[in-house]
Each structure stands twice: as structure tokens, then as C-alpha cells.
Amino acid sequence: MANLVYKRVSTDQQSTARQNLVLDEAGIEDQVVFEEDPGTSSRLHPLQRPKFSELLTYARPGDTVHISEMFRLVRGTGHILDVLDILHRDQVALRIHDGAFSAMDLTARHPRTGELLSTVKFMVQTLAAAGELQRDLQRELTYDGLRAAEAKGSKGGRRPAVTAAKAAAVRAGYLGGRSIAGLARDHHVSRGAIRTAVADLMPDHTDIEDEDVPALEVPVTLDMPGKVADFLRAAELEPTERDALDQGVTVRRGQGYTLRVTAVPAVHRQLLARCQPLDGTQGVPAIPAQRKARREYENRVSTVMPPGP
């Protein structure tokens, strides 16, 4: 029976030092360590993380998975229950060495039905909900802080790709008849960044021909299911795609949420393509709730626009 140790940090500025301390104090013998690449987001479902998927493939009945604390592995209630179902199916135990879950046998099942004990399920849901509440409160405080900063003249959010030092040259070039594509090449930024820098000038210059740039599409607002938004935030995106997510408006839906995203049709199609892995890939099973969420987003995209070429 093997001892499988799982480690993860959310950003590449963090280290596993604290996790190492907790796990070393536990005295785990003959460790087989699976450590995610730095910056692996907790928003990405554990069953879709490369190293945890590798761990599950390696595991055999009777093995034990060791983690320093529950939130190194899972983010919310749905994640916990999905992981426990997989571990139960594969007859693999889970041991948490610190935090609220450390005193619980999370793999305890009813001897006759084989289902997760109701008391364990209740505690898992309660503690996970408490963790989600804490993160929501932190998000709200951050939002309030940004609003207070804006009231004092400070502007939060991502810095514009076209800096203030470049903006004058970009605008002068645009007024002089340069194409958006040409300006983007000269300044090594995306066309969207150039359009943002000259947005207030564009209505007065619709007669400028730009053979390199297709006609601008009209932005469309669509509700993106929260599970899709969580997956995309942890994915590698183009700047225009990332900007669309960052500028989305969160709308609470019971215990979940949707992200109201405004973007041109091409960006919606690109985001839809990015979340294709939610339908499952070879060796990585699909999570039903995530697959359903992706298809909901696909239906919304296809309803308001034809498929891309």
C-alpha cells in the first residue's frame, strides 16, 4: 500500500514550504509525491489537474492520498464530493493532516448501502460552505476597496496594453490614416488594444479603409455558467479573451453564479472552443455538471450567432 502525497500552490509566487512542514510532521513513510506546476488554480477541478489525474492513474486499491489541508485539493462542495466518489470507487483512502477536516474520516461509508455516511456528507458540505463564504467575503471586501480607491482617483484592474507613453503616438498614427493592424504590429500589441486606445476617435473615422482588419462585430452579452468561467480563468487565454472575462459581471444564482460577458461574437466562439475539455478528454473523464454547463454556454452562443468558419 502506497502513500501518495499531493501538493499544489495557486500562484507561482507561492511555495510549498508550509505544506512540506505539515506533511513532514505527519511522518509519512515511503512517499510518492505528485506536485502540480506552480500557479495551478484551485478553480480548476481536481479531476482535470494534470498531477492529480496522474496520481489517480498511479493509485491502487488500499493506497492512501495525503494532503496538508483540504483546500490544497478542492475548492468547494461539488469538488469534494466528486473526489470522494472517485476515491471510493478506486478503494483509495484520503488523509488530511491539518485544518477542519483533519479529524474526520471522509471515506466512511454505510456498511450496507455503500453511500457516504450522512453525517460525513453534512460536515463536508457545512465546512466547504464555510470556506466558500470566507472567499466570497474576501471578494466583496476587495471590491469595496477598489471602489474606495476609484473614489480617490485610483483605477484598479489590469494595466492597459497601450501605455500612456505610447497612447499619444498610437492616436496620432490613427488620425494620420494608419490601419489598426499596422499600429498593432508596430507597437507589438493586439488589435483590440489599439481599438481601445482610439475608441473615442473611431466614430469620426469610419471612412478610413483598413484592408487588414475585418468589419467590427457588434458586442453581444451572454450569461456564461460559473463552472465554465472557473475553468476558463485557469486556462491559457489570449489577451482579448482574458479581458472579456475580467470585465464580466458576476450574477449570483443560489449557491452558484453566472458571469455576464460582453464581447464580440468571435471572442465568444473562441471562449467556447477553449472550454471543450469540459466534455472530457482521453484519460480524463468529464464531470457531468461541467459538461452540462459548457453545453448551456454553447447553446447560448449558437442561438445568437452562427458557428464560425
Solvent accessible surface area in square Angstrom, and as a share of the most:
residue,aa,sasa,rsa
1,M,200,0.89
2,A,29,0.22
3,N,38,0.19
4,L,0,0.00
5,V,0,0.00
6,Y,0,0.00
7,K,25,0.10
8,R,2,0.01
9,V,10,0.05
10,S,39,0.25
11,T,58,0.34
12,D,97,0.50
13,Q,155,0.69
14,Q,93,0.41
15,S,80,0.51
16,T,18,0.10
17,A,66,0.51
18,R,127,0.46
19,Q,8,0.04
20,N,50,0.26
21,L,107,0.53
22,V,20,0.12
23,L,3,0.01
24,D,99,0.51
25,E,134,0.60
26,A,44,0.34
27,G,52,0.50
28,I,21,0.11
29,E,128,0.58
30,D,130,0.67
31,Q,70,0.31
32,V,45,0.26
33,V,71,0.41
34,F,10,0.04
35,E,76,0.34
36,E,5,0.02
37,D,104,0.54
38,P,89,0.56
39,G,34,0.32
40,T,20,0.12
41,S,22,0.14
42,S,21,0.14
43,R,81,0.30
44,L,27,0.14
45,H,4,0.02
46,P,0,0.00
47,L,9,0.05
48,Q,26,0.12
49,R,0,0.00
50,P,95,0.60
51,K,66,0.28
52,F,1,0.00
53,S,22,0.14
54,E,83,0.37
55,L,0,0.00
56,L,31,0.15
57,T,105,0.61
58,Y,107,0.41
59,A,11,0.09
60,R,149,0.54
61,P,84,0.53
62,G,32,0.31
63,D,7,0.04
64,T,31,0.18
65,V,0,0.00
66,H,16,0.07
67,I,0,0.00
68,S,0,0.00
69,E,42,0.19
70,M,4,0.02
71,F,63,0.26
72,R,45,0.16
73,L,0,0.00
74,V,1,0.01
75,R,41,0.15
76,G,7,0.07
77,T,32,0.19
78,G,39,0.37
79,H,27,0.12
80,I,2,0.01
81,L,38,0.19
82,D,42,0.22
83,V,2,0.01
84,L,3,0.02
85,D,80,0.41
86,I,25,0.13
87,L,0,0.00
88,H,76,0.34
89,R,155,0.56
90,D,37,0.19
91,Q,126,0.56
92,V,5,0.03
93,A,42,0.32
94,L,15,0.08
95,R,122,0.45
96,I,6,0.03
97,H,35,0.16
98,D,46,0.24
99,G,44,0.42
100,A,70,0.54
101,F,6,0.03
102,S,42,0.27
103,A,102,0.79
104,M,46,0.20
105,D,88,0.46
106,L,1,0.01
107,T,36,0.21
108,A,23,0.18
109,R,47,0.17
110,H,56,0.25
111,P,119,0.75
112,R,200,0.73
113,T,90,0.52
114,G,29,0.28
115,E,115,0.52
116,L,25,0.12
117,L,58,0.29
118,S,90,0.58
119,T,95,0.55
120,V,17,0.09
121,K,84,0.36
122,F,130,0.54
123,M,78,0.35
124,V,0,0.00
125,Q,66,0.29
126,T,62,0.36
127,L,41,0.20
128,A,0,0.00
129,A,51,0.39
130,A,55,0.43
131,G,9,0.08
132,E,57,0.26
133,L,107,0.53
134,Q,107,0.48
135,R,56,0.20
136,D,34,0.18
137,L,87,0.43
138,Q,96,0.43
139,R,107,0.39
140,E,99,0.44
141,L,127,0.63
142,T,82,0.48
143,Y,129,0.49
144,D,79,0.41
145,G,40,0.38
146,L,77,0.38
147,R,146,0.53
148,A,56,0.43
149,A,34,0.26
150,E,98,0.44
151,A,91,0.71
152,K,179,0.76
153,G,70,0.67
154,S,64,0.41
155,K,187,0.79
156,G,33,0.32
157,G,69,0.66
158,R,140,0.51
159,R,215,0.78
160,P,94,0.59
161,A,61,0.47
162,V,11,0.06
163,T,66,0.39
164,A,96,0.74
165,A,95,0.74
166,K,80,0.34
167,A,25,0.20
168,A,73,0.56
169,A,57,0.44
170,V,0,0.00
171,R,74,0.27
172,A,64,0.50
173,G,16,0.15
174,Y,13,0.05
175,L,92,0.46
176,G,69,0.66
177,G,41,0.39
178,R,105,0.38
179,S,24,0.16
180,I,12,0.06
181,A,2,0.01
182,G,2,0.02
183,L,4,0.02
184,A,8,0.06
185,R,148,0.54
186,D,76,0.39
187,H,35,0.16
188,H,167,0.74
189,V,32,0.18
190,S,39,0.25
191,R,91,0.33
192,G,20,0.20
193,A,16,0.12
194,I,0,0.00
195,R,55,0.20
196,T,103,0.60
197,A,21,0.16
198,V,0,0.00
199,A,55,0.43
200,D,94,0.49
201,L,27,0.14
202,M,34,0.15
203,P,93,0.59
204,D,115,0.60
205,H,43,0.19
206,T,117,0.68
207,D,118,0.61
208,I,50,0.25
209,E,149,0.67
210,D,34,0.18
211,E,169,0.76
212,D,71,0.37
213,V,20,0.12
214,P,98,0.62
215,A,97,0.75
216,L,101,0.50
217,E,67,0.30
218,V,117,0.67
219,P,80,0.50
220,V,34,0.20
221,T,71,0.41
222,L,15,0.08
223,D,32,0.17
224,M,0,0.00
225,P,11,0.07
226,G,8,0.08
227,K,90,0.38
228,V,0,0.00
229,A,0,0.00
230,D,29,0.15
231,F,19,0.08
232,L,0,0.00
233,R,65,0.24
234,A,37,0.29
235,A,26,0.20
236,E,155,0.70
237,L,28,0.14
238,E,91,0.41
239,P,75,0.47
240,T,49,0.29
241,E,1,0.01
242,R,45,0.16
243,D,50,0.26
244,A,9,0.07
245,L,2,0.01
246,D,82,0.43
247,Q,141,0.63
248,G,17,0.17
249,V,93,0.53
250,T,63,0.36
251,V,34,0.20
252,R,122,0.44
253,R,123,0.45
254,G,77,0.74
255,Q,181,0.81
256,G,34,0.33
257,Y,41,0.15
258,T,17,0.10
259,L,1,0.00
260,R,93,0.34
261,V,0,0.00
262,T,78,0.45
263,A,10,0.08
264,V,46,0.27
265,P,18,0.11
266,A,31,0.24
267,V,15,0.09
268,H,0,0.00
269,R,61,0.22
270,Q,76,0.34
271,L,0,0.00
272,L,28,0.14
273,A,70,0.54
274,R,87,0.32
275,C,0,0.00
276,Q,93,0.41
277,P,53,0.33
278,L,0,0.00
279,D,34,0.18
280,G,29,0.27
281,T,73,0.42
282,Q,186,0.83
283,G,73,0.70
284,V,37,0.21
285,P,78,0.49
286,A,24,0.19
287,I,10,0.05
288,P,91,0.57
289,A,48,0.37
290,Q,10,0.04
291,R,85,0.31
292,K,135,0.57
293,A,8,0.06
294,R,11,0.04
295,R,121,0.44
296,E,60,0.27
297,Y,0,0.00
298,E,63,0.28
299,N,91,0.47
300,R,83,0.30
301,V,5,0.03
302,S,64,0.41
303,T,112,0.65
304,V,74,0.43
305,M,11,0.05
306,P,101,0.64
307,P,119,0.75
308,G,32,0.31
309,P,182,1.15
